[in-house]
Amino acid sequence: MFEILYIIFGLIGGYALGSIPFGLVLTRVAGLGDIRDIGSGNIGATNVLRTGRKDLALLTLICDSGKGAFAVLLMSFINPFAAIGAALGSVLGHLYPVWLKFKGGKGVATTFGVLLALTPAVGIFTCGLWLVTALLSRMSSASALLSSTLAPLIAWGIYGDLYACVILILSALIWIKHKDNIKRICNGTEPKIGKKK
């Protein structure tokens, strides 16, 4: 019973932090307008990069991953189950922020931040695999799909069933949010990293 309450508490706190749309805020402050009117319309770092501002894209990546990590670490001081709730909540907040009518980003950076804080070994493996795949394919989406697919398996082998199930949910969310990317990858029209869409 208490475990469920801790998870719910973590979900709420994580959602509040995860729903901060750093990509949108940073591009508006920089005078670039609404990032949702550029490229893919996404609020994440990959789309911010399409503005030509590599510095803002890097800052967006750091902030989006940082909010996920911070939510997990903050809740871990309360209870491990609160940290698990925060992991799910922060990603859901990024994907479906109430401030943007539940139309957010694709959750890759936030998920990576969550993994680094919740299951460090899985986070390091996932980030490393994403980087290698991105360098080879030049496609952020393909890198995210591959690394998120293997993450639950690594988690199961190192951290056990509970964490594997949590990361499986996060992986499923990434696949759901990348459904259009999957179609473009299959027909060869997925844009490369840094290329204006």
C-alpha positions in Angstrom: 0.0 0.0 0.0 2.7 2.5 1.0 4.7 1.6 -2.1 1.8 2.6 -4.3 1.5 5.9 -2.4 5.2 6.6 -2.9 4.9 5.9 -6.6 1.9 8.2 -7.0 3.8 10.9 -5.1 6.8 10.5 -7.3 4.6 10.5 -10.4 3.2 13.9 -9.5 6.5 15.4 -8.6 8.2 14.0 -11.6 5.5 15.1 -14.0 5.7 18.7 -12.7 9.5 18.8 -13.4 9.3 16.9 -16.6 6.6 19.1 -18.1 8.9 22.1 -18.2 9.4 22.7 -22.0 13.1 23.8 -22.1 13.4 23.7 -25.9 10.4 26.0 -26.3 11.5 28.4 -23.5 15.1 28.6 -24.7 14.3 29.3 -28.3 11.8 32.0 -27.4 14.2 33.7 -25.1 16.8 33.6 -27.9 14.3 35.3 -30.2 13.8 32.4 -32.6 10.1 32.3 -32.1 8.0 29.1 -31.5 10.1 26.0 -32.0 6.9 24.1 -32.8 6.7 26.1 -36.1 10.2 24.8 -37.1 11.2 21.5 -38.6 9.3 18.6 -37.1 7.5 20.8 -34.6 9.0 18.9 -31.7 10.3 20.8 -28.6 13.4 18.6 -28.2 17.1 19.2 -28.8 17.1 17.6 -32.3 14.6 20.0 -33.6 16.3 22.9 -31.8 19.4 22.0 -33.7 17.5 22.6 -37.0 17.4 26.3 -36.1 21.2 26.3 -36.6 21.9 27.1 -32.9 24.1 24.3 -31.7 24.5 26.0 -28.4 20.8 26.1 -27.7 20.4 22.5 -28.9 23.1 21.4 -26.4 21.6 23.4 -23.6 18.2 21.9 -24.4 19.7 18.4 -24.3 21.3 19.1 -20.9 18.1 20.6 -19.4 15.8 17.9 -20.7 18.0 15.1 -19.5 18.8 17.0 -16.3 15.1 17.4 -15.3 14.6 13.7 -15.5 17.7 12.9 -13.5 16.9 15.6 -10.9 13.4 14.3 -10.4 14.6 10.8 -9.8 17.5 11.9 -7.5 15.2 14.2 -5.5 12.6 11.5 -5.0 15.2 8.9 -4.1 15.9 10.8 -0.9 12.3 10.0 0.1 11.9 6.4 -1.1 13.1 4.1 -3.9 9.4 3.7 -5.0 9.0 7.5 -5.2 12.1 7.5 -7.4 10.5 5.0 -9.7 7.3 7.1 -9.8 9.4 10.2 -10.7 11.1 8.3 -13.5 7.8 7.6 -15.1 6.3 11.0 -14.2 9.1 13.1 -15.6 9.1 11.3 -19.0 5.3 11.5 -19.2 5.5 15.2 -18.3 7.9 15.8 -21.2 5.8 13.8 -23.6 2.4 15.3 -22.5 2.9 18.6 -20.7 -0.3 20.2 -19.5 1.0 23.6 -20.4 1.2 22.7 -24.1 -2.1 21.0 -24.3 -0.4 17.6 -23.8 1.7 18.0 -27.0 5.4 17.7 -25.9 8.6 16.1 -27.1 9.6 12.6 -27.8 11.3 11.9 -24.4 14.7 10.6 -25.5 16.9 13.0 -23.5 14.6 12.9 -20.5 14.6 9.1 -20.6 18.4 9.1 -20.7 18.6 11.4 -17.7 16.2 9.1 -15.8 18.2 6.0 -16.7 21.5 7.6 -15.6 20.0 8.5 -12.2 17.8 5.4 -11.6 20.0 2.7 -13.2 23.4 4.2 -13.9 24.8 1.2 -15.7 21.8 1.1 -18.1 22.0 4.8 -18.6 25.7 4.7 -19.5 25.1 1.8 -21.9 22.1 3.4 -23.5 23.8 6.8 -24.0 26.9 5.1 -25.4 24.8 3.0 -27.9 22.8 6.0 -28.9 26.0 8.0 -29.6 27.6 5.2 -31.7 24.5 4.6 -33.7 24.0 8.3 -34.3 27.5 8.7 -35.6 27.0 5.8 -38.0 23.4 6.4 -39.1 23.2 10.2 -38.6 19.6 9.6 -37.5 18.6 10.5 -33.9 15.4 8.6 -34.1 17.0 5.3 -35.2 19.6 5.7 -32.4 16.8 6.3 -29.9 14.8 3.3 -31.0 17.7 0.9 -30.9 19.1 2.0 -27.6 15.7 2.1 -25.9 14.9 -1.4 -27.2 18.0 -2.9 -25.5 17.7 -0.9 -22.3 15.1 -3.1 -20.6 17.2 -6.2 -21.3 20.3 -4.7 -19.7 18.2 -3.5 -16.8 16.7 -7.0 -16.3 20.2 -8.5 -16.2 21.7 -6.0 -13.7 18.8 -4.6 -11.7 16.1 -7.2 -11.8 12.4 -7.4 -12.9 11.0 -4.3 -11.3 13.4 -1.9 -13.0 13.3 -3.8 -16.2 9.5 -3.4 -16.3 9.8 0.4 -15.6 12.3 0.8 -18.4 10.2 -1.3 -20.7 7.4 1.2 -20.2 9.7 4.1 -21.0 10.9 2.2 -24.1 7.4 1.6 -25.2 6.6 5.3 -24.8 9.6 6.2 -27.0 8.4 3.8 -29.7 4.9 5.2 -29.6 6.1 8.8 -29.9 8.4 7.8 -32.8 5.7 6.1 -34.9 6.0 8.7 -37.7 9.8 8.5 -37.6 9.6 4.7 -38.0 7.5 5.2 -41.2 10.1 7.7 -42.6 13.0 5.4 -41.7 11.3 2.5 -43.6 10.7 4.6 -46.7 14.1 6.4 -46.6 12.9 9.9 -45.9 14.0 10.4 -42.3 16.1 13.6 -42.0 19.7 13.3 -40.8 20.9 15.0 -37.6 21.4 18.7 -38.1 19.6 18.8 -41.4 16.7 21.2 -41.7 13.5 19.2 -42.3 
